[in-house]
Amino acid sequence: MSISAQDYTQVYLIGGATPYEWDNTQAQTMTLVSSDTESAVFTWTGPLKASDFKFINELGTWNPAFTAENENESVQIGKEHRLLYNDGADHKFILSKADFYTVTIDLKKLTMTVTQAELEPSEELWIKGSAVPNGIAKLSNAYGVADFLYVGELLQGNFKIMTTETVGDFTRYIVPWEEDIDLTGETRFIITDDADIPGWNVTIPDQAYKIKINLISEKSNAEIYIPRENLYMVGGAPACGWNAGQAIPFVKDEQNPDVFIFDGELKIRPENVEPNLFKILGQLDWNPYSLHPHEFNEPILGSKYVRIGGDDTKWEIDESKQGRYVIKVNTLYETIEAQYVEQGSKVIQTNDNGLFQIISQANGIRITTPEDCPMVSAQLYNMKGQLFHSIRNAGKEFVLGNNVTPGIYLLKIDCGKKHVVQRVLIK
């Protein structure tokens, strides 16, 4: 009989929460900080997503492994959790929020603790290069601590992502892992202080690119944005239950084809699985398109952002607020806004994209600018990219597109370093 002794010299963090997810050849190496007859303590500090993880003893193999005591055990920040060593149950730890953490594990005492890390991600990112109109633009800090978004035009040329607006001693560059890789789709990137490493190339110019940067997974995702035709509500809380074929449709906003509105009843329905939860589909089926919150069981009231695909997270309704909800989703900017309507209250809908108020009217589009943006340039294109109307050095409020044939157009607004590209409907 042969028995393998437990290896106390190495351990690796692996799982959907880690940058390389479940690739056991690239799991995160933990650092040995102390070892004696009673303990073998390892730590790892870095970005983790809201997902699951466990530990393995050796790269390239799943055994031996260190797992949670219970199935889908929720991680309590700062609390000590017990570990099981190679018992075959394969229980995972579940992290509910993406952030930067320190994970500490003792292989001999079989304990694990997750604490908030002192590391802070970049608070600002900038896209810079010949492909960017005006040469540079700021990314919005889109969905949380380490997610950034660029929505707008890209020209034929190249660009990098920078951590500072101007190059300095502390500037770092986000560039693709591989040279000459296609911009669109999901790609891995590296963060470097080497300014000579080439960035992304743009071969197909377009008015409406969408680029997402995630500093936790170290992945980018870019696409030429194509408007959605439909969104549907499904879950334990809406009347349809978890029947995708009977999911409840959203209504497209007449003044903004990227905005969809649900106006209906959400309540806790004990007859359904997960009676207080829901998610959003792009078709009367589970795949290929679905929208989710960034955290498990995220309260819908106060939720700001959606995530396309990925983990099957869901929104939760408050037990004390069951009834009529108005939920607005912007598929271009990937935002969500929910309003619980008290009985007898009126619903007020806005067309505010966060920078400019844009209202379609009979004679064109009325645009109201923020206080810190008094001088604006705006252009109106048809969907073939032909320029119909433009205005420069406009005031705080103006109308664009007088006497233009009703239809869907592409509106571009520039105000200093603020840029917006949005599809609009002219009545």
C-alpha positions in Angstrom: 0.0 0.0 0.0 1.3 3.5 -0.9 0.1 6.7 0.8 1.1 10.2 -0.4 2.1 12.7 2.3 0.5 16.1 2.2 2.7 18.7 0.6 3.2 21.8 2.8 5.6 23.6 0.4 3.2 24.9 -2.2 -0.5 25.7 -2.8 -2.4 27.5 -5.5 -5.6 29.5 -5.6 -8.0 28.6 -8.5 -11.6 29.2 -9.6 -14.0 31.4 -11.4 -13.1 34.3 -9.1 -9.5 34.3 -10.1 -7.9 35.9 -13.2 -7.3 32.6 -15.0 -10.5 31.0 -13.7 -10.5 27.2 -13.8 -7.3 26.7 -15.9 -5.3 24.6 -13.5 -2.0 25.2 -15.4 -2.2 28.9 -14.6 -3.6 29.0 -11.0 -2.5 31.8 -8.7 0.7 30.9 -6.8 0.4 31.6 -3.1 3.4 32.8 -1.1 4.8 30.9 1.9 5.1 33.4 4.8 5.7 31.1 7.8 6.2 27.4 8.4 6.9 25.3 11.6 5.7 22.0 13.1 2.2 23.3 13.7 1.5 25.7 10.8 2.2 26.3 7.1 0.8 29.8 6.2 0.5 31.1 2.6 -1.0 34.3 1.3 -2.0 35.8 -2.0 -3.1 39.4 -2.7 -4.9 40.5 -5.9 -8.1 41.0 -7.7 -11.0 38.5 -7.4 -14.4 38.5 -9.1 -17.7 37.7 -7.6 -17.6 33.9 -8.2 -16.3 30.6 -6.7 -12.8 29.3 -5.8 -10.9 26.5 -4.0 -7.2 25.5 -3.7 -5.0 22.9 -5.3 -1.6 21.5 -4.2 0.0 21.2 -7.6 -0.3 22.8 -11.1 -1.8 20.7 -13.9 -3.8 18.4 -11.7 -7.0 18.7 -9.5 -5.7 16.5 -6.7 -4.8 17.0 -3.9 -7.2 19.9 -3.2 -8.3 22.0 -0.3 -12.1 22.8 -0.4 -14.8 24.4 1.7 -16.6 22.5 4.5 -20.0 23.2 3.0 -21.3 23.3 -0.6 -21.2 26.9 -2.0 -19.9 28.3 1.3 -20.3 32.1 1.3 -17.1 33.9 2.2 -17.3 36.1 5.3 -14.7 38.8 5.0 -12.3 38.7 7.9 -13.8 35.4 9.3 -11.8 32.2 9.6 -13.2 29.3 7.5 -12.4 25.6 7.9 -10.9 23.6 5.0 -11.3 20.0 3.9 -8.2 18.3 2.5 -8.8 16.0 -0.5 -12.0 14.5 0.7 -13.6 14.3 -2.7 -16.6 16.6 -1.9 -15.3 19.4 -4.1 -17.1 22.2 -2.2 -16.4 25.7 -3.3 -16.1 29.0 -1.5 -18.4 31.8 -3.0 -17.3 35.4 -3.0 -20.2 37.8 -3.4 -18.4 41.0 -4.5 -15.5 41.7 -6.9 -12.6 43.6 -5.3 -9.0 43.4 -4.3 -8.4 40.9 -1.5 -5.7 39.1 0.6 -6.3 35.3 0.9 -4.5 33.6 3.8 -4.4 29.8 4.1 -2.8 27.5 6.8 -2.2 24.0 5.2 -1.6 22.3 8.6 -4.4 23.9 10.6 -6.7 23.7 7.6 -8.0 27.3 7.9 -8.7 30.0 5.3 -9.4 33.8 5.7 -10.2 36.5 3.1 -9.6 40.1 4.0 -9.9 43.4 2.1 -6.5 44.2 0.5 -4.8 47.6 0.9 -4.2 47.6 -2.9 -6.3 50.1 -4.8 -7.0 49.8 -8.5 -6.6 52.7 -10.9 -9.3 55.3 -10.3 -9.1 56.7 -13.9 -8.2 55.3 -17.3 -7.7 57.1 -20.6 -7.8 55.9 -24.2 -5.2 57.6 -26.3 -3.9 57.2 -29.9 -4.6 58.0 -33.5 -7.8 56.0 -33.5 -9.4 58.2 -30.9 -11.2 61.4 -32.1 -9.4 64.4 -30.6 -6.5 62.0 -29.6 -7.6 61.1 -26.1 -10.8 60.4 -24.1 -11.6 59.4 -20.5 -13.2 56.0 -19.8 -16.1 55.9 -17.4 -15.6 53.9 -14.2 -18.5 51.8 -15.3 -19.6 49.0 -13.1 -17.6 49.0 -9.9 -14.1 49.1 -8.4 -12.2 47.9 -11.5 -14.5 48.1 -14.5 -14.2 50.8 -17.1 -16.1 51.6 -20.3 -15.5 53.5 -23.5 -18.4 54.2 -25.8 -17.9 56.3 -28.9 -16.3 56.6 -32.3 -13.0 55.0 -33.3 -11.0 56.0 -36.4 -8.6 53.8 -38.4 -5.4 53.8 -36.4 -4.2 52.6 -33.0 -4.6 53.2 -29.3 -3.5 52.3 -25.8 -5.2 52.6 -22.4 -3.3 54.7 -19.9 -3.6 55.2 -16.1 -2.9 59.0 -16.4 -4.1 61.7 -18.8 -0.5 62.7 -19.6 2.6 60.6 -19.6 4.5 60.8 -16.3 6.7 58.8 -13.9 3.7 56.9 -12.6 2.0 56.2 -16.0 1.2 52.6 -16.7 -0.1 51.2 -20.0 -2.8 48.6 -20.7 -1.9 46.8 -23.9 -2.9 43.5 -25.5 -1.0 40.4 -24.5 -0.4 39.5 -28.2 0.6 41.8 -31.0 -1.6 42.4 -34.0 -4.7 40.9 -32.3 -8.2 41.8 -33.5 -9.7 44.6 -31.3 -13.2 43.0 -31.3 -14.1 40.2 -29.0 -12.5 39.2 -25.7 -8.7 39.6 -25.3 -6.3 39.4 -22.5 -4.1 42.4 -21.7 -1.0 43.3 -19.6 -0.4 46.3 -17.5 3.1 47.7 -18.0 5.3 50.7 -17.6 6.9 50.1 -21.0 5.7 52.8 -23.4 7.1 51.0 -26.4 4.9 48.0 -26.3 2.3 48.4 -29.2 -1.4 48.8 -28.4 -4.5 47.8 -30.3 -5.0 48.5 -34.0 -8.4 49.6 -35.4 -8.8 48.6 -39.0 -12.6 49.2 -39.3 -13.7 52.8 -38.2 -17.1 53.1 -36.8 -19.3 55.6 -34.9 -20.3 53.4 -32.1 -17.6 51.2 -30.6 -17.9 49.8 -27.1 -14.8 48.8 -25.2 -14.9 47.3 -21.7 -11.8 47.0 -19.5 -11.8 44.8 -16.4 -8.7 45.2 -14.2 -9.6 42.1 -12.1 -9.8 39.6 -14.9 -7.2 41.5 -17.0 -9.5 41.1 -20.0 -10.9 43.6 -22.5 -14.0 43.1 -24.6 -14.8 45.3 -27.6 -17.5 45.4 -30.2 -19.2 47.6 -32.8 -22.4 48.2 -31.0 -25.6 46.8 -32.6 -28.8 47.8 -31.0 -30.9 45.1 -29.3 -34.4 44.5 -30.6 -36.0 43.0 -27.5 -35.5 42.4 -23.8 -37.6 40.1 -21.5 -38.2 39.7 -17.8 -38.1 36.2 -16.3 -37.8 34.9 -12.7 -39.6 33.9 -9.6 -40.8 37.5 -8.9 -42.6 38.3 -12.2 -45.9 36.7 -13.2 -44.3 34.5 -15.9 -42.1 32.6 -13.4 -39.0 30.8 -14.7 -40.7 30.1 -18.1 -38.3 31.6 -20.7 -40.9 31.0 -23.5 -43.4 33.2 -21.6 -41.0 35.9 -20.4 -42.5 39.4 -20.1 -41.3 41.8 -22.8 -39.8 45.2 -22.1 -41.0 48.2 -24.2 -38.5 50.1 -26.2 -38.2 53.8 -25.4 -39.5 55.8 -28.4 -37.0 58.5 -27.8 -33.9 56.3 -27.4 -33.8 52.9 -29.1 -31.1 51.7 -26.7 -33.4 52.0 -23.7 -36.0 49.4 -22.7 -38.6 49.8 -20.0 -40.5 47.2 -17.9 -43.6 48.5 -16.1 -45.3 45.7 -14.1 -45.7 43.8 -10.9 -42.9 42.1 -9.0 -43.7 40.3 -5.8 -42.5 37.3 -3.8 -44.2 34.3 -5.3 -43.8 31.2 -3.0 -45.0 28.9 -5.8 -41.8 29.6 -7.8 -38.2 28.6 -7.3 -36.2 31.6 -6.1 -39.5 33.5 -5.5 -38.0 36.9 -5.0 -35.4 36.9 -7.8 -35.3 37.7 -11.6 -33.0 38.3 -14.5 -33.3 39.7 -18.1 -33.2 37.8 -21.4 -32.6 39.1 -24.9 -34.9 36.4 -26.5 -37.6 34.0 -25.4 -35.0 31.5 -24.5 -32.1 31.2 -22.0 -29.4 31.8 -24.6 -27.5 33.4 -26.2 -28.1 36.9 -24.6 -28.9 37.6 -20.9 -28.4 40.4 -18.5 -27.4 40.0 -14.8 -26.3 42.1 -11.8 -22.7 42.2 -10.9 -23.4 40.6 -7.4 -25.4 37.6 -6.3 -28.9 38.6 -5.2 -28.3 42.3 -5.8 -31.2 44.5 -4.6 -32.9 45.9 -7.7 -33.5 49.3 -5.9 -30.2 51.0 -6.1 -28.7 48.7 -8.7 -26.9 50.7 -11.4 -25.2 48.4 -13.9 -25.9 45.2 -15.8 -23.5 42.5 -16.9 -23.9 40.6 -20.2 -23.7 36.8 -19.7 -21.3 35.2 -17.2 -22.3 33.9 -13.8 -26.0 33.4 -13.3 -26.5 36.2 -10.8 -30.0 37.6 -10.3 -31.7 40.7 -8.9 -33.7 40.6 -5.7 -36.8 42.5 -4.7 -37.4 43.8 -1.2 -39.9 41.9 0.9 -41.3 45.3 2.1 -41.7 46.6 -1.4 -43.8 44.3 -3.5 -45.9 45.7 -6.3 -45.5 47.9 -9.3 -41.9 48.5 -10.6 -40.7 50.6 -13.5 -37.2 49.4 -14.6 -35.2 51.1 -17.3 -32.3 49.3 -19.0 -29.8 51.0 -21.4 -28.1 48.3 -23.4 -25.5 50.7 -24.9 -24.2 51.9 -21.6 -25.2 48.7 -19.7 -27.0 50.6 -17.0 -30.2 49.8 -15.0 -32.5 52.0 -13.0 -35.4 50.8 -11.0 -38.3 52.7 -9.4 -40.8 51.2 -6.9 -44.1 52.9 -7.5 -46.2 53.5 -4.4 -49.9 53.0 -4.9 -51.4 56.1 -6.4 -48.0 57.6 -7.4 -47.1 58.9 -10.9 -44.1 57.7 -12.9 -41.7 60.2 -14.3 -39.4 59.0 -17.1 -36.2 60.9 -18.1 -34.0 60.8 -21.1 -30.8 61.8 -19.3 -27.7 59.8 -20.3 -25.7 61.1 -17.4 -24.0 63.9 -19.4 -26.6 65.6 -21.6 -30.4 65.7 -21.6 -31.6 64.6 -25.0 -35.3 65.0 -25.9 -36.8 64.1 -29.3 -39.4 66.6 -30.6 -41.3 67.4 -33.7 -38.6 69.7 -35.1 -35.5 67.7 -34.2 -33.6 67.0 -31.0 -33.4 69.4 -28.1 -30.1 69.0 -26.2 -29.5 70.5 -22.8 -25.8 70.5 -21.6 -24.5 70.4 -18.0 -23.3 73.6 -16.2 -19.6 72.8 -16.7 -20.0 72.3 -20.5 -21.3 75.6 -21.9 -19.8 75.3 -25.5 -20.8 72.2 -27.4 -20.2 70.7 -30.8 -22.8 68.1 -32.1 -23.3 66.1 -35.3 -26.2 64.1 -36.6 -25.6 61.2 -38.9 -27.9 58.7 -40.6 -27.3 55.0 -40.0 -25.1 54.8 -43.1 -22.7 57.4 -41.6 -23.8 60.3 -43.7 -23.7 63.7 -42.0 -27.1 65.5 -42.0 -26.7 68.3 -39.6 -23.9 69.8 -37.4 -23.5 72.7 -35.0 -20.4 74.1 -33.4 -20.0 76.3 -30.3 -23.6 75.9 -29.3 -24.9 77.3 -26.0 -26.4 75.5 -23.0 -29.6 74.5 -24.8 -30.1 74.1 -28.6 -32.0 72.1 -31.2 -30.2 69.9 -33.7 -31.8 68.3 -36.9 -34.4 70.8 -38.0 -36.6 69.5 -40.8 -34.8 66.1 -40.9 -37.0 63.1 -42.0 -38.3 61.1 -39.0 -36.2 58.0 -38.3 -33.3 56.6 -36.3 -30.1 58.6 -36.3 -26.6 58.6 -34.7 -26.0 61.6 -32.5 -22.4 62.6 -31.6 -21.8 65.3 -28.9 -18.4 66.7 -27.9 -17.7 69.0 -25.0 -14.1 69.3 -24.0 -13.2 65.8 -22.8 -16.8 64.6 -22.5 -18.0 62.6 -25.5 -21.3 60.9 -26.2 -22.4 58.8 -29.2 -26.0 57.7 -29.0 -28.7 56.5 -31.3 -31.8 58.7 -31.3 -35.3 58.5 -32.7 -36.6 61.7 -34.4 -40.3 61.7 -34.6 
